[in-house]
Amino acid sequence: MNLHNPFLRHTVTKYIQVRTGYCDACWSCLDVCPNQVLGKLEIGPHRHIRVDRQENCKGCKKCVKACPRGAIEYVYISKHQAEAQIS
Protein backbone atom coordinates (compact mmCIF):
# COMPACT_ATOMS: atom_id res chain seq x y z
CA MET A 1 0.00 0.00 0.00
CA ASN A 2 1.35 3.43 -0.98
CA LEU A 3 0.64 6.13 1.56
CA HIS A 4 0.45 9.73 0.43
CA ASN A 5 2.94 12.04 2.13
CA PRO A 6 1.21 15.44 2.32
CA PHE A 7 4.48 17.16 3.28
CA LEU A 8 6.55 15.91 0.32
CA ARG A 9 5.67 19.01 -1.68
CA HIS A 10 7.43 21.08 1.00
CA THR A 11 10.73 19.24 0.56
CA VAL A 12 11.19 18.77 -3.20
CA THR A 13 11.16 20.58 -6.51
CA LYS A 14 12.06 19.28 -9.96
CA TYR A 15 15.70 20.14 -9.17
CA ILE A 16 16.32 20.00 -5.41
CA GLN A 17 15.44 17.97 -2.35
CA VAL A 18 15.53 19.42 1.17
CA ARG A 19 16.72 17.07 3.90
CA THR A 20 15.18 18.78 6.90
CA GLY A 21 17.10 16.69 9.42
CA TYR A 22 20.35 18.28 8.26
CA CYS A 23 19.07 21.87 8.32
CA ASP A 24 20.26 23.96 11.27
CA ALA A 25 18.11 26.98 10.33
CA CYS A 26 20.95 29.30 9.34
CA TRP A 27 18.80 30.56 6.44
CA SER A 28 21.81 31.04 4.11
CA CYS A 29 19.87 29.46 1.26
CA LEU A 30 17.05 31.98 1.65
CA ASP A 31 19.46 34.84 1.11
CA VAL A 32 20.81 33.49 -2.19
CA CYS A 33 17.67 32.10 -3.86
CA PRO A 34 16.73 34.53 -6.67
CA ASN A 35 13.23 33.06 -7.10
CA GLN A 36 11.95 32.87 -3.50
CA VAL A 37 11.53 29.08 -3.74
CA LEU A 38 12.41 28.44 -0.10
CA GLY A 39 10.80 29.55 3.12
CA LYS A 40 11.14 29.06 6.86
CA LEU A 41 9.32 26.57 9.04
CA GLU A 42 9.35 27.72 12.65
CA ILE A 43 6.92 25.87 14.89
CA GLY A 44 8.13 25.60 18.46
CA PRO A 45 11.44 23.72 18.47
CA HIS A 46 11.02 22.71 14.80
CA ARG A 47 13.07 25.11 12.71
CA HIS A 48 14.19 24.28 9.21
CA ILE A 49 13.95 25.30 5.58
CA ARG A 50 11.01 24.25 3.42
CA VAL A 51 9.95 24.54 -0.21
CA ASP A 52 7.25 27.18 -0.55
CA ARG A 53 7.13 27.70 -4.33
CA GLN A 54 8.11 24.56 -6.25
CA GLU A 55 7.22 26.04 -9.60
CA ASN A 56 9.72 28.91 -9.18
CA CYS A 57 12.77 26.63 -8.93
CA LYS A 58 14.94 26.85 -12.05
CA GLY A 59 17.77 24.60 -10.81
CA CYS A 60 20.41 27.32 -10.43
CA LYS A 61 22.04 25.47 -7.46
CA LYS A 62 22.68 28.66 -5.49
CA CYS A 63 20.87 27.25 -2.45
CA VAL A 64 22.79 23.97 -2.71
CA LYS A 65 26.12 25.81 -2.70
CA ALA A 66 25.08 28.15 0.13
CA CYS A 67 24.06 25.41 2.58
CA PRO A 68 26.94 24.63 4.96
CA ARG A 69 25.27 21.44 6.25
CA GLY A 70 24.36 19.82 2.92
CA ALA A 71 20.65 19.95 3.69
CA ILE A 72 19.76 20.79 0.08
CA GLU A 73 20.63 18.23 -2.56
CA TYR A 74 20.55 18.71 -6.34
CA VAL A 75 18.49 15.84 -7.76
CA TYR A 76 17.49 16.83 -11.31
CA ILE A 77 17.53 14.06 -13.88
CA SER A 78 16.75 15.10 -17.44
CA LYS A 79 14.38 13.08 -19.57
CA HIS A 80 17.34 11.96 -21.70
CA GLN A 81 19.29 10.74 -18.64
CA ALA A 82 16.26 8.87 -17.32
CA GLU A 83 15.78 7.09 -20.64
CA ALA A 84 19.49 6.16 -20.74
CA GLN A 85 19.28 4.61 -17.25
CA ILE A 86 16.35 2.43 -18.30
CA SER A 87 18.14 1.13 -21.42
N, C-alpha and C positions, 0 to 999 in steps of 0.2 A: 504494500500500500504506500503510495506517495502522499506525503503530507505537504500541504502548502505552507511555505514560510512567509508570513506577511511582512517580515522585516527585511527580506532579501533585497527589495528595491532600494533600501537605504544603505546598502553596502556595496552595490555593484553598478557599473555602467558598461557600455560596450567595450571600454578600454581599460578600466581599472577595477580593482577589488580592494575594499577597505577591510583590514583585519583589526577589528575593534579591540581585541585583547592586547595588541601591541601599542595602541595609541596611548600616549601619556598626556594628551590634551595640551600640547604646546601651541597649537593652532598655526604652525609655520605654513602648512599647506593652504590654509585659508588666505594668507597674505599673498601667495604667489598665483593662485588660480585666477586666470583672466576672465573666466566665464561663470563665476559664482556657482560652481557645481556642488561644492562642499558646504556643510553647515555644522554647527555645534549641537551636541546632545548633552545637556546638563540637567540631570534629574537626580537630586540628592547626591550620593557618592558616585553615580555613574556619569563620567565625563569622557567623551570621546568624539571623534569626527564622524560625520555621517554624510551620505549622498542625499542632497536635497533636490537637485535638478539633473537627473540622468541625461536628459536630451541635450543639455548644454555642453557635455563633455566631448571634446574634439581630439583627445588623445595626445595632448602636447607634452605630457610627462613632467610638467613643472611641479606638480604636487608630489609625485613619486620621488623626484630629486630633492625636494625640500624636507621630506620627512626623515628625521634623524633616527627613528626607531624601526623603519621599514614596515610601517603599518599600511602603506598603500602600495599595491603591487600592480604592475602593468600586465594585463592579461589578454590583450587584443590578438585575435587570430583572424587573418583575412580569409575570405571565402576560398581563395586559391590555396592557401596553406592547409585549410581544413580538408579540401578535396585531396591534396597530396598525402595527407596523413591516412586517409581512408584507403587509398590505392596501395 
